[in-house]
C-alpha cells in the first residue's frame, strides 16, 4: 500500500465511515466514523510520500515503532496515542491494514 487512494479506499470499507477534508487543505484527507465524527485515519503527503496517522493503544505503540522505521510518533498529534505510518514500501500491506483496523476499533469503542 503506497498511495493515498489505496488507504482511503480501504478505510471506507469499514461500516459508517466517510472521507473529510476539514482544514480547507486538500493535502489533509481524513476518514471518520459517522456516529461520533472521530477520525481514525489522517492522510497527507509529506517529504515525497503519503503519511497516515492512526490511533494506537500504548501497549502497541512502541511495538510498531520498533518493528518498522517507517512508523513514527504521530505527526501533529498526541505522540502517546497516535502513530504515523510512512507509505514508503517498507511496511507490509497487511500490517498497514492491521494498524488502520485497530485505529477504527479504538475510535468506535470496539477496541
C-alpha positions in Angstrom: 0.0 0.0 0.0 1.7 3.1 -1.2 -1.0 5.6 -2.3 -3.5 7.8 -0.6 -6.2 6.4 -2.8 -5.5 2.8 -1.6 -5.6 3.9 2.0 -8.8 5.9 1.6 -10.4 3.0 -0.3 -9.5 0.5 2.4 -10.7 2.9 5.2 -14.1 3.4 3.5 -14.8 -0.3 3.6 -15.4 0.0 7.4 -19.0 0.5 8.4 -20.4 4.0 8.7 -17.3 5.9 7.5 -16.8 8.9 5.4 -14.0 11.0 3.9 -13.5 14.5 5.2 -11.2 17.5 4.4 -11.8 19.7 7.5 -8.8 22.0 7.1 -9.6 23.6 3.8 -6.3 22.0 2.6 -6.8 19.1 0.1 -3.5 17.6 1.3 -5.2 16.5 4.5 -7.8 13.9 3.9 -9.3 12.2 6.9 -11.6 9.2 7.3 -14.2 9.5 10.1 -16.7 7.3 11.9 -20.2 8.7 11.2 -21.7 8.1 14.7 -19.1 10.2 16.6 -17.3 12.0 13.8 -13.9 10.8 15.2 -11.2 10.4 12.7 -9.3 7.1 12.6 -7.0 7.8 9.6 -5.4 11.1 8.7 -3.7 11.0 5.2 -1.3 13.7 3.8 1.7 14.0 1.6 5.0 14.9 3.2 8.6 14.6 2.0 7.5 12.8 -1.2 5.5 10.0 0.5 1.9 9.6 1.8 1.8 9.5 5.6 -1.1 8.1 7.6 -1.8 8.8 11.2 -3.6 6.1 13.1 -4.8 5.8 16.7 -2.9 3.2 18.7 -3.0 1.8 22.2 0.0 2.5 24.4 0.7 -1.3 24.6 1.1 -1.5 20.8 2.5 2.0 20.1 6.1 1.1 20.9 5.9 -2.3 19.2 5.0 -0.8 15.9 7.6 1.9 16.2 10.3 -0.6 17.0 9.2 -3.1 14.3 9.3 -0.6 11.4 11.5 2.5 10.8 8.6 4.0 8.8 6.3 4.0 11.9 6.9 7.2 13.9 5.2 9.0 16.8 2.0 10.7 15.4 2.9 13.8 13.3 0.9 16.8 14.6 -0.9 14.6 17.1 -0.6 13.2 20.6 2.5 11.1 20.5 1.2 8.8 23.2 -2.0 7.7 21.3 -1.1 8.2 17.6 1.4 6.7 15.3 2.3 7.8 11.8 2.9 5.3 9.0 5.1 6.5 6.1 4.0 4.7 3.0 7.5 4.1 1.6 7.1 0.4 0.8 8.9 -0.9 3.9 5.8 -1.7 6.0 3.9 -4.8 4.6 0.3 -4.0 3.4 -1.2 -6.5 5.9 0.4 -4.6 8.8 -0.8 -1.2 7.5 -4.3 -2.6 7.2 -4.0 -4.1 10.7 -3.0 -0.7 12.2 -5.8 1.0 10.4 -8.3 -1.6 11.6 -7.1 -1.2 15.2 -7.4 2.6 14.9 -11.0 2.2 13.7 -11.8 -0.2 16.6 -10.4 2.3 19.1 -12.4 5.3 17.9 -15.6 3.3 17.6 -15.3 1.7 21.0 -14.8 -1.8 19.7 -11.2 -2.0 20.6 
